[in-house]
Amino acid sequence: MTAVTESGHALVAPAARTTRTWQVVGRYGSLGMLAILVAIVAALAPTTFATSDNIINILNQSALSAVIAMGLTFALVTGEFDLSIGNIASLSGVLACKLIIDAGASIPVAFAVAVGVGAAIGLLNGFIVTVLNVNALVATLGVGTMAVGVNYAVADGQPVGLKDPDGFLAISLGRFLGIPYPVWIMIVLAVVLWLLLNRTVLGQSMQAVGGNPVAARLSGIRVERVRVVGFMICGTLAGLTGVLLATRTAGAAVSAGDSYLLSAFAAAFFGSAVLRDGQFHIVGTLVGVITVAVGFNAIALIGMETYWQYLFQGLLLIIGVGVGTVARRKTAGA
């Protein structure tokens, strides 16, 4: 509500100012936190943080987290969750290495099969959730646990290492224009996935389903099919993450990708408060991933213990959800 003074100037009521303040916090608070974090780290480690080599290192460390988190974003956009992505990544890495070692498969074939398995698991998740009508949290937790069992059966519970790893390692260690290949993969995927989510009928349908599934169904959108596709994209990118992770070490372990589950959720939820009012989107997820990477980099540069990474990541997840929720509640109640 506004009032007009004798001079003709409008006065904004306190409630309106409060609403606008919370709108700004809800949309730009995450970006502000990232800026503050960068400023603090730059002040604490001025000679090591703000260098081109360290920036490239942060982007390189962000690449795999970004790939799996962007895949998770598609499931979240449709209003679903996927707790199996870390297990899918672990299984895909082991499968790729085992195919090369035991079956003599070429690297492209091993990549394709491992990523295809990720897509198949995503399809299974979608089937269980949409056809059997099982809650997504329960379904993906169960499927992820099954993936762990398959993983142990394939690898016999042991790490899998390549005997001739040069070609495999070149995928992660190689550079183009001075920038590591994984960073280019992250950039290209981000552009493609952003276009898919924002400039295609499928992407618009996913956002409609996540926003209001009843209205989406009444408008002719096949809600179940859209959700299945979201799970498949999520599983595919989780599989790709697992294979790329294996290229960094020329081998794979049965739990190598498990830790990506929390980082993906932290990035996606933190990113949902970037520029949009609690909506999951690709740009926000990337901001979330980079925020996590900057925090981890800061902890390493300052010389803090490793456990601070888990504390930071958990805190970021809480803030990402909490700030957006409080901002929406204050805005709605004003």
C-alpha positions as CSV (number, residue, x, y, z in Angstrom):
1,M,0.0,0.0,0.0
2,T,1.3,3.5,-0.9
3,A,0.4,7.0,0.1
4,V,1.1,10.3,-1.7
5,T,2.6,13.3,0.0
6,E,1.7,17.0,-0.7
7,S,4.7,17.2,-3.0
8,G,3.3,14.4,-5.1
9,H,5.9,11.7,-4.0
10,A,4.7,8.2,-3.3
11,L,5.5,6.7,0.1
12,V,5.9,2.9,0.1
13,A,4.2,1.3,3.1
14,P,6.5,-0.7,5.4
15,A,4.7,-4.0,4.5
16,A,5.4,-3.4,0.8
17,R,9.0,-2.6,1.5
18,T,9.3,-5.8,3.6
19,T,7.8,-7.8,0.7
20,R,10.2,-6.4,-1.8
21,T,13.1,-7.0,0.6
22,W,12.2,-10.7,0.9
23,Q,11.7,-11.0,-2.8
24,V,15.2,-9.7,-3.3
25,V,16.6,-12.0,-0.7
26,G,14.7,-15.0,-2.2
27,R,16.1,-14.3,-5.7
28,Y,19.5,-12.9,-5.1
29,G,20.5,-14.1,-1.7
30,S,22.4,-17.1,-3.0
31,L,24.3,-15.0,-5.4
32,G,25.1,-12.6,-2.6
33,M,26.4,-15.5,-0.5
34,L,28.6,-16.7,-3.3
35,A,30.0,-13.1,-3.7
36,I,30.7,-12.8,0.0
37,L,32.3,-16.2,0.1
38,V,34.6,-15.3,-2.8
39,A,35.5,-12.0,-1.1
40,I,36.3,-13.7,2.2
41,V,38.5,-16.3,0.6
42,A,40.3,-13.8,-1.6
43,A,41.1,-11.8,1.5
44,L,42.3,-14.8,3.4
45,A,44.3,-16.4,0.6
46,P,45.1,-13.5,-1.8
47,T,48.1,-15.0,-3.5
48,T,46.6,-18.4,-4.2
49,F,42.8,-18.1,-4.6
50,A,42.3,-15.3,-7.2
51,T,44.6,-16.8,-9.9
52,S,43.8,-18.2,-13.3
53,D,45.2,-21.6,-12.4
54,N,43.0,-21.8,-9.3
55,I,39.9,-20.6,-11.1
56,I,40.4,-23.3,-13.8
57,N,41.0,-25.8,-10.9
58,I,37.7,-24.8,-9.3
59,L,35.9,-25.2,-12.6
60,N,37.5,-28.6,-13.2
61,Q,36.6,-29.8,-9.7
62,S,33.0,-28.6,-10.4
63,A,32.6,-30.4,-13.7
64,L,31.5,-33.8,-12.5
65,S,29.3,-32.4,-9.7
66,A,27.7,-30.2,-12.3
67,V,27.0,-33.0,-14.7
68,I,25.2,-35.2,-12.1
69,A,23.5,-32.2,-10.4
70,M,22.1,-30.9,-13.8
71,G,20.7,-34.4,-14.4
72,L,19.1,-34.4,-10.9
73,T,17.6,-31.0,-11.8
74,F,15.4,-32.6,-14.4
75,A,13.9,-35.0,-11.9
76,L,13.4,-32.1,-9.4
77,V,11.8,-29.9,-12.1
78,T,9.1,-32.6,-12.6
79,G,8.4,-32.7,-8.9
80,E,10.3,-35.9,-8.1
81,F,13.4,-37.0,-6.3
82,D,16.2,-39.5,-7.2
83,L,18.3,-40.9,-4.4
84,S,20.0,-43.5,-6.6
85,I,22.2,-41.1,-8.6
86,G,25.3,-41.7,-6.5
87,N,24.9,-45.5,-6.8
88,I,24.3,-45.2,-10.5
89,A,27.6,-43.2,-10.9
90,S,29.5,-45.9,-8.9
91,L,28.1,-48.7,-10.9
92,S,28.6,-47.0,-14.3
93,G,32.3,-46.4,-13.5
94,V,32.9,-50.0,-12.5
95,L,31.0,-51.3,-15.6
96,A,33.1,-49.2,-18.0
97,C,36.3,-50.4,-16.5
98,K,35.3,-54.1,-16.4
99,L,34.1,-53.9,-20.0
100,I,37.6,-52.7,-21.1
101,I,39.5,-55.2,-18.9
102,D,37.4,-58.3,-19.3
103,A,35.6,-57.9,-22.6
104,G,38.3,-55.9,-24.4
105,A,35.8,-53.2,-25.3
106,S,37.0,-49.9,-26.7
107,I,36.6,-46.8,-24.7
108,P,33.7,-45.4,-26.8
109,V,31.8,-48.7,-26.4
110,A,32.5,-48.9,-22.7
111,F,31.3,-45.3,-22.4
112,A,28.1,-46.0,-24.3
113,V,27.2,-49.2,-22.4
114,A,27.9,-47.7,-19.0
115,V,25.9,-44.5,-19.7
116,G,23.1,-46.6,-21.3
117,V,22.9,-48.6,-18.0
118,G,22.4,-45.3,-16.2
119,A,19.6,-44.4,-18.6
120,A,18.1,-47.9,-18.1
121,I,18.1,-47.5,-14.3
122,G,16.5,-44.1,-14.7
123,L,13.8,-45.7,-16.8
124,L,13.3,-48.3,-14.1
125,N,12.9,-45.6,-11.5
126,G,10.4,-43.8,-13.7
127,F,8.4,-47.1,-14.2
128,I,8.3,-47.9,-10.5
129,V,7.2,-44.3,-9.6
130,T,4.6,-43.7,-12.4
131,V,3.2,-47.2,-13.1
132,L,3.5,-48.9,-9.7
133,N,2.8,-45.6,-8.0
134,V,5.6,-46.0,-5.5
135,N,6.8,-42.9,-3.7
136,A,9.9,-41.6,-5.5
137,L,12.0,-41.5,-2.3
138,V,11.2,-45.1,-1.6
139,A,11.5,-46.3,-5.2
140,T,14.9,-44.6,-5.9
141,L,16.3,-45.7,-2.6
142,G,15.4,-49.3,-3.3
143,V,16.7,-49.2,-6.9
144,G,19.9,-47.5,-5.6
145,T,20.4,-50.3,-3.1
146,M,19.9,-52.9,-5.8
147,A,22.5,-51.0,-7.9
148,V,24.9,-51.4,-5.0
149,G,24.3,-55.1,-5.0
150,V,24.9,-55.4,-8.7
151,N,28.0,-53.3,-8.4
152,Y,29.5,-55.6,-5.7
153,A,28.7,-58.6,-7.9
154,V,30.4,-57.1,-10.9
155,A,33.5,-55.9,-9.1
156,D,33.5,-58.6,-6.4
157,G,33.8,-55.7,-3.9
158,Q,37.3,-54.8,-5.1
159,P,38.6,-51.6,-6.9
160,V,38.9,-52.0,-10.6
161,G,42.1,-50.6,-12.2
162,L,43.0,-50.4,-15.9
163,K,46.4,-51.9,-17.0
164,D,46.8,-49.5,-19.9
165,P,45.2,-46.3,-18.7
166,D,46.7,-43.7,-21.0
167,G,43.7,-43.4,-23.3
168,F,41.3,-43.3,-20.4
169,L,43.2,-40.7,-18.4
170,A,43.5,-38.5,-21.5
171,I,39.8,-37.8,-21.3
172,S,40.2,-36.0,-17.9
173,L,43.8,-34.8,-18.2
174,G,43.6,-33.5,-21.8
175,R,43.1,-29.8,-22.4
176,F,41.7,-27.6,-25.2
177,L,42.8,-23.9,-25.2
178,G,44.3,-24.5,-21.8
179,I,41.0,-25.7,-20.2
180,P,40.5,-29.3,-19.2
181,Y,38.1,-31.5,-21.2
182,P,35.7,-32.0,-18.3
183,V,35.1,-28.3,-18.1
184,W,34.2,-28.2,-21.8
185,I,31.9,-31.2,-21.2
186,M,30.2,-29.3,-18.4
187,I,29.8,-26.1,-20.5
188,V,28.4,-27.9,-23.6
189,L,26.0,-30.0,-21.5
190,A,24.9,-26.9,-19.6
191,V,24.0,-25.1,-22.8
192,V,22.2,-28.2,-24.3
193,L,20.3,-28.9,-21.1
194,W,19.3,-25.3,-20.7
195,L,17.9,-25.2,-24.2
196,L,16.1,-28.5,-23.6
197,L,14.5,-27.3,-20.4
198,N,13.6,-23.8,-21.6
199,R,13.2,-23.9,-25.4
200,T,11.5,-27.2,-26.1
201,V,8.0,-28.5,-25.7
202,L,9.4,-31.3,-23.5
203,G,11.1,-28.9,-21.2
204,Q,8.0,-26.7,-20.9
205,S,6.0,-29.8,-20.2
206,M,8.4,-30.8,-17.4
207,Q,8.1,-27.4,-15.8
208,A,4.3,-27.5,-16.1
209,V,4.2,-31.0,-14.5
210,G,6.4,-29.9,-11.6
211,G,4.4,-26.7,-11.1
212,N,0.9,-28.2,-11.2
213,P,0.5,-31.8,-12.3
214,V,-3.3,-31.7,-12.3
215,A,-3.4,-28.6,-14.5
216,A,-0.7,-30.1,-16.7
217,R,-2.8,-33.3,-17.2
218,L,-6.0,-31.3,-18.0
219,S,-4.0,-29.4,-20.6
220,G,-3.2,-32.6,-22.4
221,I,0.3,-33.2,-21.1
222,R,1.2,-36.9,-20.4
223,V,2.4,-36.4,-16.9
224,E,3.7,-39.9,-16.3
225,R,5.6,-40.0,-19.6
226,V,7.2,-36.6,-18.8
227,R,8.3,-37.8,-15.3
228,V,9.8,-41.0,-16.8
229,V,11.9,-38.9,-19.2
230,G,13.0,-36.8,-16.3
231,F,14.2,-39.9,-14.5
232,M,15.9,-41.2,-17.6
233,I,17.8,-37.9,-18.1
234,C,18.8,-38.0,-14.4
235,G,20.1,-41.6,-14.7
236,T,21.9,-40.9,-18.0
237,L,23.9,-38.0,-16.6
238,A,24.6,-39.9,-13.4
239,G,26.0,-42.7,-15.5
240,L,28.1,-40.2,-17.5
241,T,29.4,-38.8,-14.2
242,G,30.5,-42.2,-13.0
243,V,32.4,-42.9,-16.2
244,L,34.1,-39.5,-16.2
245,L,35.1,-40.1,-12.6
246,A,36.7,-43.3,-13.6
247,T,38.8,-41.5,-16.2
248,R,40.3,-39.3,-13.5
249,T,41.8,-42.3,-11.7
250,A,42.1,-44.9,-14.5
251,G,39.9,-47.1,-12.3
252,A,36.7,-47.4,-10.3
253,A,35.6,-48.4,-6.9
254,V,32.2,-49.7,-5.8
255,S,31.5,-46.6,-3.8
256,A,33.4,-44.0,-5.8
257,G,30.3,-42.0,-6.9
258,D,28.2,-42.3,-3.7
259,S,29.4,-38.9,-2.3
260,Y,27.9,-37.1,-5.3
261,L,24.4,-37.6,-4.0
262,L,24.6,-35.0,-1.3
263,S,26.6,-32.5,-3.4
264,A,24.1,-32.7,-6.2
265,F,21.1,-32.1,-3.9
266,A,23.0,-29.3,-2.1
267,A,23.8,-27.6,-5.4
268,A,20.3,-28.0,-6.9
269,F,18.4,-26.7,-3.8
270,F,20.8,-23.9,-3.2
271,G,20.5,-23.0,-6.9
272,S,16.7,-23.0,-6.7
273,A,17.0,-19.7,-4.8
274,V,19.1,-18.1,-7.6
275,L,17.1,-15.6,-9.8
276,R,13.9,-17.6,-9.4
277,D,11.4,-18.1,-6.6
278,G,12.2,-21.6,-5.4
279,Q,12.3,-23.1,-8.9
280,F,14.9,-25.6,-10.0
281,H,16.8,-24.6,-13.1
282,I,20.1,-25.2,-14.9
283,V,21.7,-21.8,-14.2
284,G,20.9,-22.0,-10.5
285,T,22.3,-25.5,-10.3
286,L,25.5,-24.4,-11.8
287,V,25.7,-21.5,-9.3
288,G,25.1,-24.0,-6.5
289,V,27.9,-26.4,-7.8
290,I,30.4,-23.5,-8.1
291,T,29.5,-22.3,-4.6
292,V,30.2,-25.8,-3.2
293,A,33.5,-25.9,-5.2
294,V,34.6,-22.5,-4.0
295,G,33.8,-23.5,-0.4
296,F,35.8,-26.8,-0.8
297,N,38.7,-24.9,-2.4
298,A,38.7,-22.3,0.4
299,I,38.8,-25.0,3.0
300,A,41.8,-26.6,1.3
301,L,43.7,-23.3,0.8
302,I,43.1,-22.1,4.3
303,G,44.3,-25.5,5.7
304,M,41.1,-26.5,7.5
305,E,40.4,-30.2,8.2
306,T,38.4,-32.3,5.7
307,Y,35.4,-32.6,7.9
308,W,34.6,-28.9,7.3
309,Q,33.7,-29.8,3.8
310,Y,30.8,-32.0,5.0
311,L,29.7,-29.3,7.4
312,F,29.8,-26.7,4.7
313,Q,27.9,-28.8,2.2
314,G,25.2,-29.7,4.7
315,L,24.9,-26.0,5.8
316,L,24.6,-25.0,2.2
317,L,21.7,-27.5,1.6
318,I,19.9,-26.1,4.7
319,I,20.4,-22.5,3.6
320,G,19.3,-23.2,0.1
321,V,16.0,-24.7,1.3
322,G,15.5,-22.4,4.3
323,V,16.1,-19.0,2.6
324,G,13.8,-19.8,-0.3
325,T,11.1,-21.1,2.1
326,V,11.2,-18.2,4.5
327,A,11.3,-15.7,1.6
328,R,8.2,-17.2,0.0
329,R,6.4,-17.3,3.3
330,K,7.2,-13.7,4.1
331,T,6.2,-12.6,0.6
332,A,2.9,-14.4,0.7
333,G,2.1,-13.2,4.2
334,A,2.9,-9.6,3.6
